[in-house]
Amino acid sequence: MASPSPTAPEHRAPVLARRRLVTRVEPSRLATVLVPCAAVALTLIGGTLLFALLGQSPTIAFHAFFIEPLTTRYGIGEILLKTGPLLLIAQGLAIGFRAQVWNIGAEGQLLLGAIAAGALALALSHVQAWWLLPAMMLVGTLAGAAWAGIAAWLRVRFQASEIIVTFMLSSVALQLLYYLVSGPLRDPMGMSFPQSALFHDAALFAPLMDGTRVNTSLSLAVIATAVAWLFMQKSLPGYRLQVGGLAPAAARYAGFAERRAVWIGLLVGGAAAGLAGVAEVAGPLGLLQRSISPGYGFAAIIVAFLGGLHPLGIVPAALVMALLYVGGDMAMVSAGLSNATTTLLQGLLLISYLACSLFGSHRLVRVDSLTVRP
């Protein structure tokens, strides 16, 4: 066999560089701010393409969505009105999400809270006492927590997925509402419409701004934000939940019970959603009907993630989502867009956030390990 020529150049196998996502040891503080901002920017870009495909002017559409609601007192009131339930539910869900407890059924828990509070208001329609509204808030909160408690029990007893259980229970809650407003709780003087009788004044939240529908139930969301911040940032149980979500093995080694985290995460989320249901029927609606929520329970999931699962970050996220809701209603009139456009923008916002957050919690590193053989 001939030996290689001493003057021949050395033959080296080419090396292909590849990149791999690696979890950051400590998430960047800058990324915490940039991720939601980038998600909103991507949503606007995607919305521009969407409106162009629909044959609508992006300028007119975005003006209807984001500017027009802020130009009138009524529009601002509607934004605050919708911010309340979104903020309240998102604060409850975020506590469970940070512990890796995934409550996807806040919509059903909201409906159970509304049903329980509405049934009490109708049963005590002859009572004109100050304690009626607090009693409705209590039973609504307990009903929402109990509905979420079903999923918590199935999770800790049979290891059933709380994602599937809470989502399916939302459909059960909706059918229960349909049955009640069409039967046992239907207004006998309501011309057979599927709705209950109107609640009297003692069962309603007081107006907050003249000329708008916003009411004092907004204070519940503000209080919930303060309580969530204190619980997650300053309390030992909140610290345990966070540790259990970030490092389950370390939490178990330290003696933090996983079952307790499941119960707390689901019960808190269900209680917050149930209280939001009370705010709806005792606030802008004033009765029980087939349509109580426009999807607050599902939209609050986006709000929680867009706010970085942080109590203070959830506040502007809730305002943005409320603006989308109100802007969507106005865009139907001024821009001729369908109601589904709001849902599409919400979906774009969630997808954009998930994509951007991946690079906020991970980084690309170069791995030179693929060698091509000649």
N, C-alpha and C positions, 0 to 999 in steps of 0.2 A: 504493500500500500504506500502510495506516495505521500511524503510528508508535506505539510503546508509550506508554501513559499515564505521565507522570512520577510520578504518585502511586501507580501499581501496584507492589505489592511485587516485589522481584527474585526471579525463579524460578531456583532452584538444583537441579541434578540430585542426587538422593540418593546417598550413598556407602555401599556395603556393606563392612563390615569382615570380613576373613577371617583365619584363623590358619594358620601354617605351622610345621612342625617344622624347627628349625635345629640342627645339631650344635654341642654346647658346645665352646668352644675348649679348656677344661680341665675335665675331669669333676669334679663336686663330691665332696669327701671325705665329706660328710654323706650324699650319695646312695649312696655305696658301702656304707654301713651300712644305710641305710633301705630300699634296693631288696630285698635278701633278706628283711628283716623284713616288708616289705609283701607279698612273694610268699607267705611262710608264712601271713600273716593272710588273704590272699585264698583260699589253699588251705583254710584252716579254714572260711571262709564257704561256699566251694563244697562242701566236705565235708558241712557241715551240711545244705545243700539236697539233696545226694545221698542222705544217710542218711534224710532225711525222705521223699524220693520212694520209697525202698526200704521204707518202713514201719518203719524202725528208729529207736530213740531216739538222737539225736545225743550225748546225755550218756553213755550206755552205750558207744556206739561209740568215742567219743574217749577214754574211760577205758581201753578195751581196747587202743587203738592207742598211746596216749602215756603212760599211767600204769602200767598193769598190768605191762609189761615191766620197769619200774624197781623193782618191789616185791620181787623175788626175786633171789637170787644167780645162779640159772640164767639168768634173763632178762637180767641185766647182762652175763653171759658171752656170751650169744648176740648181744647188741648189739656187743660188742667183736669177736666172731668175724666178723661181717658187715662191720664197719667196716674191717677189714684190707684185703680185696680192693677194696672201694669206694674207699678212700683211695689205695691203691697205683695202681690203674688211672687214677683221676681226676688224680693228679699227673702221670702220663705224658701223658695226653690234653691237659691244660691247656697244656703246653709247646708242643705243636703248634697248639692252637687260638689261642694268642696270636700265632702266626706266620701265621694264616689258613690252616693246613693241617688239613683236617677229616677226622680218622680216626673213622669211624662203626663200624668193624669190630672193636672191642676184644673183643667176645664170641668171635669166631672166633680171634683171637690168643690169648686165654685158653685155648681148647680145644686149640690146637696146643701151647702150653706144657705143658698137662696131659698130652697124649698123649706128647710126647717124654720128659718126666720119668717117666711111668708105664711106658713101654716100657723105659727104662733100669733102673728098679727091678725090673721083672720079669725082664729079661735077666741081672741081677746078683743074683738072689734068693739065691744062695749066699754072697754077700759080706756080712760083718758088720763093715764098717770105717767109721770116722768120716767118711771122705771121700765116702761114697756120697751123702748128702743134699746137700752142696755141689755135687757133680757133677750131680745132678738139677736143682738151681737153675740151674746154668750152661746146661745143654742146653735147659731150658724157656725161659729168657730168650732164648737164641739162636733157638729155634724161633718164638717170638712175634715177634721182630724180623724174622726171615726172611719170615714170612707177611705182615707189614706192608710189607716191602721189595718184594714183588711189586707192590703198589699204587704205591709210590714210583717204581719203575722205569717202570711204565706212564705215570705222570704226567709224569716228566721226558722220557721218550722219545717218547710219543705224545700228550701233553697229555690223557690220560684222566682223568676226574673221580675223585679219590680217594674221594669220598663214595660213589659207585656201586660202585666196585671193592671197597673194604673191606667194604661191606655185603654184597655178593654172596659174597665170600670167606668170610664167616661161615657162610653156608648150606653151602658146600663143606666147611668144617671140621666142621660138625655131622654131615654125611653120612659123612665120613671116620671120625669117632668111632663112629658107629653100625656101620659096617662092621668096624672093628677089634675092638670089644667083642663083636660077634656072630660073629667069625671068628678071625683070627690071634691075638688077645690074650684070647680068652674062656677062662675058667677051666675046664679039663677036668673038674674035680670039682664044678662049680657047678650041676649039675642043669639044664644048658642055659640058665641065666639069662644075659642079655646083660651080663656084667660080667667083670672080670679077677679073678685071685686076689688075696688080701689082701697088702699090702706088709708086710715084716717091720720090726722096730723101728728098724733102722738107716736106713730110708728114710722115717721119720716125724718130724715136729716134736714136740718135747716139750711136755707140758701146761703151761699157765701158771697156771691157777687150779683148785684142787681143786673137784670137783663141777660143773665146766663143760666145754665143748668148746673153749674158747679156748686157743690154743697159741702157741708162740714165734714163729710166722710173723707175728704182729702187729708184731714189731720191724722187719720188712722195710718195712712201711708207714711207721713212724716214721722210719726211716733215709731212705726215699725222700722224705719231706716235707722233711727237713733238706737233702738234696742238691738237691731242686728249688728250694728257697729260695735256696741259695747260687748255683745255676746261673743262675736268672732275675734275681736281684737284685744279684749281686756279680761275675759273669763277663762278659767281652767277648762270647763266643758267645751268651749269653743276651740281652745287650743288642741284638745284631744281629738276633736272632729277633724281639724286640719291635718294633724299628724297622721290620723288614720287614713285620710285620703291620699296624702303625699307618699307615705311609706307604711303600707299595711303591715308588713313583717315587723318593722320596728315598733309599731303601735301594739301589736300582739305581744312582743317581747317585753314591752313596758307595762303590760297589763291592761291596756285600753280595750274594752270589750267591743267587738265588731257588732254584736247584736244591739247594743245600746246605741251605737251610731246609726244603725238602720232605723230603729224606732224614733230617735230624735229627728233624723233627717226627714223622714216621711211625715211624722206627726206635725212638725213645725210647718212644713210646706202645705200640708192639708189644712191646718188651722188658718194660715194666712189666706189661702184660696177661699175657704169657707167664709171668712170675714169679708173678703172682697165681694162674694156673692150677696151678703147682707147689704153692703154699700150700694150694690146695683138695684136691688128690689126696693130698698128703703130710700133710694136716692132719686135718680132720674126716671126710673120706671114707675114706682109707686104701686106695683102689683106684680103678680106672677103671670107670665105668659110663655108661649112656646120658645120665643127668642129672647134670652136674657143676656147672653154674652156674644159679642162678635168674634170670639176666639181669643179672649184675653189670656186664658190658661196656656194656650200654645204660643202666643206671641211673647208671653212673659219669659219663656225659655230663651228666646233670642235676646231679650232684654238682659237677662242674667248673664249670658255669655258675653254680650257686647260690652257690658259693664265690668268685664274681667272678674266676675264673681265677687267683687268688692262692694260693700254696702254703699260707699260714696260714689263709685263709678257707675252703679246701677241707676243713679238719679238722672244724669244726662241721657243715659241710654233709654230710660223710660220716656223722657221728653221727646226724643227723636222718634220713637215708635208711635207715640201719641200723635205727633205731627204727621206721620205717615197715614195714620187712620183718618184724621180730620182732612188732610190734604187729598186723600183718595176720594172722600165724599164730595169735596168741592171740584175735583178734577172730573167727576162724572158729569157735572153741570157745565162747567166753563170750558173743558177741553174735550168732552165727549168720550172719555175713557171709561172702560167697564170697571166694575167693582173688583174683578179678578186681578187688575193691575196692581192693587195694593198688596194682595197676597204674593204676587210675583216679586215685587220689590222687597217684601219681607224675606222671601226665600233667598233672593240674591244677597241680601244683607247677611243672613246666617251663613251662607256658603262662603262669602267673601271673608267673614270673620274667621271661620274655621281654617281657611287656607292661610290667612295672614298669621293667625295664632300659632300655626305649626312652625313658622320661622321665628316666632317670638320665643318659643320654648325649646327650639332645636337650632342647630347650626350645621352648615355644610362643611365637611372636612374632606380633604383629598387623601385618597388611599391609592398608593402606587403598588398594587399587588397583582395586577393582571399582566402576565408576560406572554407575548405571542412567540411561539416557537417557529423557527424557520422551516 
